[in-house]
């Protein structure tokens, strides 16, 4: 690993020092112009810490219980919980059916925010720019690469990124903080890929994706912004 990622009292976060690296991002051509500079260009990312794992159902329930948060537009909000709460046995699965706004509310409650693309990509591939969080070669055994449901966030805990993050490819896409508004459309980006592989090319592609890949996600109403294959993790500022 590039650094001793864990600090006392922060065993569920990893620390990433200030880093300068060459940033380049790929995306599917059929998405059209996403108005993002895809590089390559040199970026300097200030030191930060990031959740080792995606936020789980259990963690999100604690947030709801303690904060009283409930979205004004609740259509599809944590849809999979239904009236009985977290589905049995899925406490440690990534929370899904949360919008970017719902994710931001949790992050703010935790004293953090959603990751910027440059931060997430650094956490996933390291300054050596691994293509995948575990190295340069794709390996279906190192991630949740197919199926019909999520898996626990630590199911592949032996497969870590250069800085010690887990579950960065497959399982669920992850919300980014970056948002673009071109006066006609408002959109953000997703990272990491998901377990689900859509059968048709006009759907958002599924399956695990490389550390340097992003998916354009058009923001509509909150109900449509919530998906069963999108979760998130948080980033925290580091005192300078």
Secondary structure per residue as TSV (DSSP state, phi and psi in degrees):
chain	resnum	aa	ss	phi	psi
A	1	X	-	360.0	156.4
A	2	X	-	-76.2	-24.4
A	3	X	S	-153.2	158.0
A	4	X	-	-73.3	101.7
A	5	X	-	-74.2	-29.2
A	6	X	-	-95.4	135.0
A	7	X	-	-114.9	157.7
A	8	X	T	-55.6	128.5
A	9	X	T	83.5	-6.4
A	10	X	-	-123.4	42.9
A	11	X	T	-65.9	-15.9
A	12	X	T	-99.6	9.7
A	13	X	E	-126.5	155.9
A	14	X	E	-119.9	145.3
A	15	X	E	-98.6	134.6
A	16	X	E	-124.8	119.3
A	17	X	-	-72.7	166.5
A	18	X	-	-55.0	130.9
A	19	X	E	-140.6	138.9
A	20	X	E	-110.6	127.2
A	21	X	E	-149.6	165.0
A	22	X	E	-85.4	118.4
A	23	X	E	-100.5	129.1
A	24	X	E	-143.9	137.2
A	25	X	-	-129.5	145.1
A	26	X	B	-108.9	154.3
A	27	X	-	-153.1	165.2
A	28	X	-	-70.4	130.6
A	29	X	G	-61.5	-36.0
A	30	X	G	-66.1	-11.0
A	31	X	G	-71.0	-18.4
A	32	X	-	79.5	-167.8
A	33	X	-	-69.5	118.2
A	34	X	-	-98.0	8.3
A	35	X	-	55.9	34.3
A	36	X	-	-119.0	137.1
A	37	X	-	-75.6	112.5
A	38	X	-	-86.9	-4.8
A	39	X	E	84.0	-169.0
A	40	X	E	-79.0	143.9
A	41	X	E	-154.0	159.7
A	42	X	E	-83.6	129.1
A	43	X	E	-125.9	147.9
A	44	X	E	-115.0	121.5
A	45	X	E	-105.3	124.2
A	46	X	-	-66.8	154.9
A	47	X	-	-57.2	141.5
A	48	X	E	-155.6	168.0
A	49	X	E	-119.6	155.3
A	50	X	E	-141.1	148.6
A	51	X	E	-58.0	135.5
A	52	X	S	-64.8	-38.5
A	53	X	S	-120.4	160.5
A	54	X	-	-61.9	156.4
A	55	X	-	-66.4	133.8
A	56	X	B	-96.2	168.7
A	57	X	H	-57.1	-43.8
A	58	X	H	-61.5	-44.4
A	59	X	H	-65.8	-39.2
A	60	X	H	-69.6	-34.9
A	61	X	H	-64.4	-40.4
A	62	X	H	-59.0	-42.8
A	63	X	H	-58.7	-47.4
A	64	X	H	-63.3	-42.9
A	65	X	H	-64.5	-40.6
A	66	X	H	-88.2	-28.1
A	67	X	H	-96.3	-25.3
A	68	X	-	76.5	12.6
A	69	X	-	-62.2	135.5
A	70	X	-	-154.0	125.9
A	71	X	-	-70.2	146.4
A	72	X	S	-61.5	-43.2
A	73	X	S	-101.2	102.1
A	74	X	-	-99.2	9.8
A	75	X	T	-59.5	126.0
A	76	X	T	69.2	6.5
A	77	X	T	-64.1	126.1
A	78	X	T	32.9	52.0
A	79	X	G	-54.7	-34.3
A	80	X	G	-73.7	-13.9
A	81	X	G	-75.8	-32.3
A	82	X	-	56.6	-158.2
A	83	X	T	-78.4	-21.5
A	84	X	T	-85.7	-0.7
A	85	X	-	89.5	-153.1
A	86	X	S	-59.1	129.3
A	87	X	-	-56.5	140.7
A	88	X	T	-55.2	130.6
A	89	X	T	84.9	-0.2
A	90	X	-	-110.3	19.1
A	91	X	T	-57.9	-35.2
A	92	X	T	-101.0	13.4
A	93	X	B	-84.7	156.0
A	94	X	B	-64.6	138.2
A	95	X	-	-69.7	136.4
A	96	X	-	-130.9	-175.0
A	97	X	S	57.6	38.3
A	98	X	-	-125.4	136.9
A	99	X	-	-79.5	173.6
A	100	X	H	-59.1	-39.2
A	101	X	H	-65.0	-42.0
A	102	X	H	-63.4	-39.4
A	103	X	H	-67.2	-40.4
A	104	X	H	-63.7	-37.4
A	105	X	H	-62.0	-42.4
A	106	X	H	-63.8	-46.0
A	107	X	H	-60.2	-42.8
A	108	X	H	-64.4	-39.3
A	109	X	H	-61.6	-34.4
A	110	X	T	-83.5	-3.8
A	111	X	T	84.5	21.7
A	112	X	-	-130.3	-152.1
A	113	X	E	-159.5	176.1
A	114	X	E	-77.2	155.7
A	115	X	-	-72.3	146.9
A	116	X	-	-78.2	155.5
A	117	X	H	-58.7	-41.0
A	118	X	H	-64.5	-33.2
A	119	X	H	-71.6	-47.2
A	120	X	H	-61.8	-44.2
A	121	X	H	-64.6	-37.3
A	122	X	H	-65.3	-43.8
A	123	X	H	-62.6	-33.4
A	124	X	H	-82.3	-41.8
A	125	X	H	-110.9	-10.5
A	126	X	T	72.7	171.8
A	127	X	T	-68.3	-17.8
A	128	X	T	-83.0	-0.9
A	129	X	T	57.8	53.2
A	130	X	-	-57.1	144.4
A	131	X	S	-70.4	-33.7
A	132	X	B	-124.9	156.9
A	133	X	T	-58.2	-21.5
A	134	X	T	-103.7	-5.0
A	135	X	B	155.0	-161.5
A	136	X	S	-95.2	-8.0
A	137	X	S	-112.2	134.4
A	138	X	-	-66.4	139.1
A	139	X	-	-143.6	108.5
A	140	X	G	-63.2	-20.7
A	141	X	G	-77.9	-8.5
A	142	X	G	-102.4	8.5
A	143	X	S	-158.4	167.0
A	144	X	B	-81.1	99.1
A	145	X	-	-101.5	-9.8
A	146	X	S	-167.8	165.8
A	147	X	S	137.8	-162.6
A	148	X	S	-126.3	7.3
A	149	X	S	-160.8	166.4
A	150	X	-	-71.4	168.5
A	151	X	-	-125.0	165.1
A	152	X	B	-56.1	146.3
A	153	X	T	-65.9	-21.1
A	154	X	T	-102.4	15.8
A	155	X	T	-62.9	-26.3
A	156	X	T	-122.3	44.3
A	157	X	T	-66.5	-16.0
A	158	X	T	-80.6	-11.5
A	159	X	S	-104.1	97.1
A	160	X	B	-116.5	155.3
A	161	X	-	-75.2	172.9
A	162	X	T	-55.4	-28.1
A	163	X	T	-99.6	-3.8
A	164	X	S	106.1	10.3
A	165	X	-	-80.2	152.5
A	166	X	B	-126.0	150.2
A	167	X	-	66.4	45.8
A	168	X	-	-95.7	-9.7
A	169	X	S	-137.1	126.0
A	170	X	B	84.0	-174.1
A	171	X	S	65.8	-80.7
A	172	X	-	-138.9	151.2
A	173	X	E	-62.8	161.7
A	174	X	E	-128.6	136.3
A	175	X	E	-66.1	141.3
A	176	X	E	-107.0	162.8
A	177	X	E	-83.3	-26.4
A	178	X	E	-59.2	132.2
A	179	X	E	-138.6	137.3
A	180	X	E	-121.9	134.6
A	181	X	E	-127.5	111.6
A	182	X	-	-98.6	18.1
A	183	X	S	78.0	-9.9
A	184	X	S	-117.4	-37.2
A	185	X	-	-136.1	151.1
A	186	X	E	-122.1	129.7
A	187	X	E	-148.8	164.8
A	188	X	E	-134.7	-163.8
A	189	X	E	-134.6	151.1
A	190	X	E	-115.5	153.5
A	191	X	E	-133.1	149.4
A	192	X	S	100.1	-25.8
A	193	X	E	82.2	176.5
A	194	X	E	-140.3	174.0
A	195	X	S	-69.1	-29.6
A	196	X	-	-85.2	131.3
A	197	X	-	-112.1	109.3
A	198	X	-	-65.0	142.9
A	199	X	S	-79.3	-10.8
A	200	X	S	-126.0	147.0
A	201	X	T	-70.2	-20.7
A	202	X	T	-81.8	-7.1
A	203	X	S	-82.9	159.7
A	204	X	-	-60.7	128.8
A	205	X	-	-66.5	149.1
A	206	X	-	-113.1	-159.3
A	207	X	E	77.6	166.3
A	208	X	E	-63.1	149.8
A	209	X	-	-132.7	157.9
A	210	X	-	-64.3	162.6
A	211	X	T	-64.8	-24.9
A	212	X	T	-102.3	22.7
A	213	X	B	-113.9	137.3
A	214	X	E	-129.5	154.8
A	215	X	E	-115.5	123.8
A	216	X	E	-69.1	132.9
A	217	X	E	-128.8	112.4
A	218	X	E	-76.3	128.0
A	219	X	-	-86.8	124.5
A	220	X	-	-118.0	-129.5
A	221	X	-	-85.0	165.2
A	222	X	H	-61.3	-36.6
A	223	X	H	-60.9	-40.8
A	224	X	H	-78.7	-19.8
A	225	X	H	-77.7	-11.8
A	226	X	-	-95.9	130.6
A	227	X	-	-135.8	156.9
A	228	X	T	-83.9	0.4
A	229	X	T	-122.4	17.9
A	230	X	E	-126.9	122.6
A	231	X	E	-123.9	-152.1
A	232	X	-	-170.1	166.1
A	233	X	-	-138.0	166.7
A	234	X	E	-112.0	155.9
A	235	X	E	-116.8	148.4
A	236	X	E	-131.4	136.3
A	237	X	E	-67.5	149.8
A	238	X	-	-114.0	130.3
A	239	X	-	-58.4	135.0
A	240	X	-	-99.8	360.0
